[in-house]
């Protein structure tokens, strides 16, 4: 018992506060997707891996999609961005 008590790590709260002060490089978020969307992301991930990118993952696919959306919408007003979202949604719903 004495040996176990002697080797117990003492908490260092300053270490935790230091991590809070550093700006994070990324954030983990949760996003809800429909099954076909999630399956497509997994398909793209596997395709990229087979094509030679062993580090391809879902995050890479999602980040690339976001980058492309940012490029598409960067010069649009909020109203134009809304109209773009509506037009793309209507086009997807109308597809057979």
N, C-alpha and C positions, 0 to 999 in steps of 0.2 A: 504494500500500500504506500509506504513512504517513497519508494522508487517511482511509482506511478504519479504520485502527487508532485514529486520533484521535477518531472518532465512535462508537466501540463503547460501548454502555451498560454501566456497571458495575453488578453486582447489589447490591441493598440488602436484605440479609436481615432488617433490622429491620422493613421494610415487610411482610414475610411473617409475622413474629411478631405484629405488631399485628393482623393479620386473625384470628389464632388466639385472641387475647384477647377479641375482640368476640363476644357471643352471637349465633349465627346466627338469622336470622328464619325460615328454613325449611330443610328437609333434602330432598335428592333421594334417593329410595329406588327400588328395583326390585321390582315385584310381578308375579307370574306369573298370567296370566288365560287361561281357555279362549277359543277363537276366538269363540264366540257372545257371551261377556261383553264382549270387546274391541270387537266389532262394535256391540254395543248402546251402549257408551260413545261410540263414534264417531258413531252415529246420533243420540244425544242432543245431542252437541256441534253437529252440523250443524243439528238442529232448533232449538236455542237461537240459533244464528247467524241462521237464516232468520227467527226470531221477533223479531229486533232486537238481539241481544247480539253485536256483532262480535268481542268479546274472549273469547267462550266457548271453552273448550278442555277437554281431557281432565281436567286437574287440577281445574278448576272442578267438573266432574261428580263426580269422586271425592271431593273435599272436601265437597260437599253430601251425598253418600251417607254419609260418615263422620259429619257433623254430625247427620244424622237417626238414625243408629244410636246415637250418643252420647245423644241425647234419649230414644230408646226404652229404653236400658239403664241410664240414670243412677241410678235408684232400686232397681235389682235387685242382689241378692247375687251372688257368683260362681256359686253353684249355680243360681240363677234365670237368670243370663245363659247358662250352659251349656245349660240346658233350653230356653231360647228359641232358641239356635242349632240344637239338635237338632230341635226342632219345625219350624222353618223349612226345614231340610234335608230332613226326611222329607216335608214338604208339597211341596217342589219335585220330589223324586224320584217322588212319587206322581202328579204331573201328567201327563196324556196327551201 
